[in-house]
């Protein structure tokens, strides 16, 4: 695909799928922003121009729904209101505040970015996209989002919602999860961004994708730019390469309780530095787990099995006896916290039944 800019129209020449068209940029932006003023979402991070608050929202929104993020966003800013406060926080505090959002590398990168901003930039977030992308966890999209939403720079943003709108409106049929297609889409997106109020334009584009131009069952009947849309069958776009099959994993853990304490171990890899139930190297033979749950990740699905265990050799390096009444003060990933709550409630109920039985 080749794009040429001429005045206020974008010439799109598609290889095979669509004819050469002149796309009316000004009309598109006008219709989009008019719709946004009436129907755009009132999101807390849109009420600020603080790059720190916007950075927090962008990290949280990766792989996570808006409704889930909002309460975490408010609580995070209450605990860590700026880069200096986040820089002073311990990793334990950071992970505990993040637990429930998943993908904990985001929290670690956010923490590392705060340290870098304090150390390299004296606590002031850089305005240069190039400098932003040198910070931990900040790629092209996040840097462009902060440049647009915090500093109102005239730059495009390409994420799931905006990409879906753009490929449909332009009938862009190259796979957007391949390097060539992604880069070309960024090029086309850049030609559509207005020189002024790019922050409003990008917010409007995001909301159109989230509310109207949805992945399935797009609401074309109420789309404010439907007469400009070049896609004949919007649901077939975006084009993506075939996904690999979902990998299924099984993880076995032990429940070991002693009086008012429970044995936990510090995880590595996926949940590094968080506390989980002790891992079992071998699946117990001829025994059923006392707890089972299934939780998904992007490309795999994990079955978590928990077995009762009376004794186990303690690894003093990674394992600790933790008081049950202090579990809320340490970072525990959601699948393990849910398992602990269920199993501890079951243990309390069983103890109560035994006491009633002995009393009778």
TIMAR-917608 format. One line per field, with one value per residue (C-alpha): residue in one letter; x, y, z. Coordinates in steps of 0.2 Angstrom, whole numbers. Layout:
# residues N
code: c(a, ...)
X: c(X, ...)
Y: c(Y, ...)
Z: c(Z, ...)
# end
This chain:
# residues 360
code: c(x, x, x, x, x, x, x, x, x, x, x, x, x, x, x, x, x, x, x, x, x, x, x, x, x, x, x, x, x, x, x, x, x, x, x, x, x, x, x, x, x, x, x, x, x, x, x, x, x, x, x, x, x, x, x, x, x, x, x, x, x, x, x, x, x, x, x, x, x, x, x, x, x, x, x, x, x, x, x, x, x, x, x, x, x, x, x, x, x, x, x, x, x, x, x, x, x, x, x, x, x, x, x, x, x, x, x, x, x, x, x, x, x, x, x, x, x, x, x, x, x, x, x, x, x, x, x, x, x, x, x, x, x, x, x, x, x, x, x, x, x, x, x, x, x, x, x, x, x, x, x, x, x, x, x, x, x, x, x, x, x, x, x, x, x, x, x, x, x, x, x, x, x, x, x, x, x, x, x, x, x, x, x, x, x, x, x, x, x, x, x, x, x, x, x, x, x, x, x, x, x, x, x, x, x, x, x, x, x, x, x, x, x, x, x, x, x, x, x, x, x, x, x, x, x, x, x, x, x, x, x, x, x, x, x, x, x, x, x, x, x, x, x, x, x, x, x, x, x, x, x, x, x, x, x, x, x, x, x, x, x, x, x, x, x, x, x, x, x, x, x, x, x, x, x, x, x, x, x, x, x, x, x, x, x, x, x, x, x, x, x, x, x, x, x, x, x, x, x, x, x, x, x, x, x, x, x, x, x, x, x, x, x, x, x, x, x, x, x, x, x, x, x, x, x, x, x, x, x, x, x, x, x, x, x, x, x, x, x, x, x, x, x, x, x, x, x, x, x, x, x, x, x, x, x, x, x, x, x, x)
X: c(0, 6, 0, 2, -3, -11, -20, -33, -35, -26, -23, -24, -18, -21, -13, -28, -41, -47, -47, -38, -48, -46, -49, -57, -47, -55, -72, -67, -59, -74, -87, -77, -73, -92, -97, -84, -90, -107, -103, -85, -81, -77, -62, -51, -35, -43, -46, -27, -12, 0, 12, 14, -4, -6, 9, 1, -15, -7, 3, -13, -23, -11, -21, -34, -52, -55, -68, -55, -42, -52, -52, -34, -29, -37, -29, -12, -12, -17, -2, 10, 5, 21, 37, 46, 34, 34, 53, 54, 42, 48, 45, 34, 23, 22, 17, 5, -4, -4, -10, -26, -21, -9, 5, 16, 31, 21, 22, 41, 44, 33, 44, 60, 54, 51, 68, 75, 65, 71, 89, 91, 78, 76, 59, 52, 46, 54, 44, 54, 47, 65, 69, 53, 56, 73, 63, 59, 43, 39, 37, 31, 13, 15, 27, 15, 1, 10, 16, -2, -12, 0, 9, -4, 9, 2, 7, -4, -7, -10, -18, -32, -46, -38, -30, -47, -55, -41, -40, -59, -61, -46, -50, -32, -30, -12, -9, -7, 2, 17, 30, 27, 8, 10, 23, 12, -3, 7, 12, -6, -12, 1, -6, -24, -18, -23, -9, -20, -30, -22, -26, -45, -43, -34, -46, -61, -53, -50, -68, -75, -66, -72, -90, -95, -82, -81, -72, -88, -105, -99, -113, -111, -129, -124, -106, -103, -91, -100, -102, -83, -79, -71, -74, -87, -87, -80, -80, -67, -54, -41, -32, -20, -9, -16, -14, -4, -15, -17, -5, -12, -1, -4, 4, 4, 6, 4, -6, 4, -3, 5, -6, -9, 4, 5, 20, 23, 37, 44, 41, 53, 49, 31, 27, 44, 46, 28, 22, 14, 9, 24, 27, 27, 40, 29, 11, 4, -1, -19, -24, -36, -33, -42, -43, -43, -44, -41, -34, -29, -14, -12, -6, -8, -21, -15, -24, -19, -20, -18, -14, -14, 4, 8, 27, 39, 58, 58, 69, 76, 81, 64, 51, 44, 30, 18, 5, -12, -18, -4, -8, -16, 1, 11, 10, 1, -5, -23, -25, -15, -24, -41, -35, -29, -45, -56, -45, -43, -62, -64, -52, -61, -78, -71, -64, -81, -90, -78, -80, -99, -98, -87, -98, -113)
Y: c(0, 17, 34, 51, 67, 81, 95, 88, 72, 55, 45, 27, 15, -3, -18, -28, -26, -9, 5, 21, 33, 51, 50, 67, 69, 85, 78, 63, 72, 84, 70, 60, 74, 80, 63, 62, 78, 70, 52, 51, 42, 52, 43, 49, 50, 61, 74, 77, 82, 75, 63, 53, 49, 46, 34, 25, 23, 17, 4, -2, -3, -15, -31, -25, -19, 0, -5, -16, -2, 13, 8, 2, 19, 29, 18, 18, 37, 39, 28, 34, 51, 55, 49, 53, 43, 28, 29, 28, 13, -5, -18, -27, -12, -10, -28, -28, -13, -21, -38, -42, -33, -47, -46, -40, -35, -19, -14, -18, -8, 7, 6, 6, 20, 31, 27, 32, 48, 54, 49, 55, 69, 76, 69, 78, 66, 70, 77, 69, 52, 46, 49, 41, 25, 23, 21, 3, -4, 11, 6, 16, 16, 21, 35, 42, 41, 51, 63, 65, 65, 74, 86, 87, 83, 79, 61, 45, 31, 13, 1, -12, 1, 14, 1, -7, 9, 14, -2, -2, 16, 14, -4, -8, -27, -30, -40, -28, -40, -42, -29, -22, -20, -12, 1, 5, 8, 19, 29, 31, 35, 49, 58, 59, 67, 86, 98, 105, 95, 79, 74, 75, 67, 52, 50, 51, 38, 26, 28, 25, 8, 4, 9, 8, 0, -16, -32, -42, -34, -17, -4, 3, 10, 23, 26, 45, 41, 27, 36, 38, 19, 9, -8, -18, -31, -23, -39, -46, -33, -31, -45, -54, -70, -86, -87, -102, -115, -111, -120, -129, -131, -139, -132, -142, -134, -139, -133, -134, -127, -127, -119, -101, -101, -106, -111, -100, -98, -83, -86, -83, -81, -76, -70, -65, -59, -63, -76, -92, -109, -121, -130, -149, -157, -172, -175, -185, -203, -209, -192, -179, -161, -152, -136, -134, -118, -113, -96, -89, -80, -72, -88, -102, -108, -115, -127, -124, -140, -139, -154, -156, -160, -164, -161, -155, -151, -132, -122, -108, -98, -96, -102, -95, -98, -84, -79, -81, -65, -56, -63, -46, -37, -47, -48, -64, -67, -68, -87, -91, -78, -85, -103, -97, -89, -104, -116, -106, -103, -122, -125, -113, -121, -139, -133, -126, -142, -152, -141, -142, -161, -162, -151, -161)
Z: c(0, -4, 3, -4, 5, -5, 4, 15, 7, 9, -7, -3, -16, -11, -19, -25, -11, -14, -28, -27, -16, -10, 9, 16, 31, 37, 36, 45, 59, 61, 61, 74, 86, 85, 90, 104, 112, 114, 117, 123, 139, 155, 161, 176, 166, 153, 167, 169, 159, 172, 162, 178, 180, 161, 161, 176, 166, 150, 159, 168, 152, 143, 142, 155, 153, 157, 171, 180, 179, 186, 205, 204, 195, 209, 223, 215, 214, 232, 237, 225, 219, 208, 202, 218, 229, 217, 217, 236, 237, 240, 227, 240, 241, 222, 219, 233, 225, 208, 213, 204, 188, 182, 170, 185, 173, 170, 188, 189, 173, 180, 196, 186, 175, 191, 196, 179, 179, 196, 193, 175, 173, 191, 192, 176, 163, 146, 132, 118, 111, 108, 126, 132, 123, 132, 148, 155, 147, 136, 118, 103, 107, 125, 121, 108, 120, 133, 120, 114, 130, 141, 129, 115, 102, 85, 84, 80, 92, 87, 99, 97, 96, 85, 73, 71, 66, 54, 45, 42, 37, 25, 20, 25, 22, 26, 42, 56, 67, 55, 54, 37, 39, 56, 50, 35, 46, 58, 42, 37, 55, 55, 40, 49, 65, 66, 70, 85, 98, 94, 112, 108, 91, 98, 112, 100, 89, 104, 110, 92, 92, 110, 108, 90, 79, 90, 85, 83, 79, 75, 77, 59, 59, 72, 67, 64, 50, 41, 25, 24, 28, 14, 21, 13, 27, 43, 54, 42, 47, 54, 45, 56, 55, 62, 80, 87, 97, 115, 126, 141, 157, 174, 190, 206, 223, 241, 256, 272, 287, 305, 318, 313, 299, 281, 271, 256, 244, 234, 215, 201, 182, 180, 197, 202, 220, 224, 236, 231, 238, 237, 221, 220, 209, 207, 205, 220, 214, 217, 226, 220, 223, 236, 225, 206, 196, 178, 173, 156, 150, 132, 124, 137, 150, 167, 178, 196, 207, 226, 237, 255, 262, 280, 280, 267, 268, 270, 258, 269, 254, 246, 258, 274, 287, 285, 298, 291, 298, 289, 271, 266, 269, 256, 237, 231, 213, 211, 207, 223, 233, 228, 232, 249, 253, 248, 257, 273, 273, 271, 285, 297, 293, 296, 312, 317, 313, 323, 338, 337, 335, 350, 360, 357)
# end
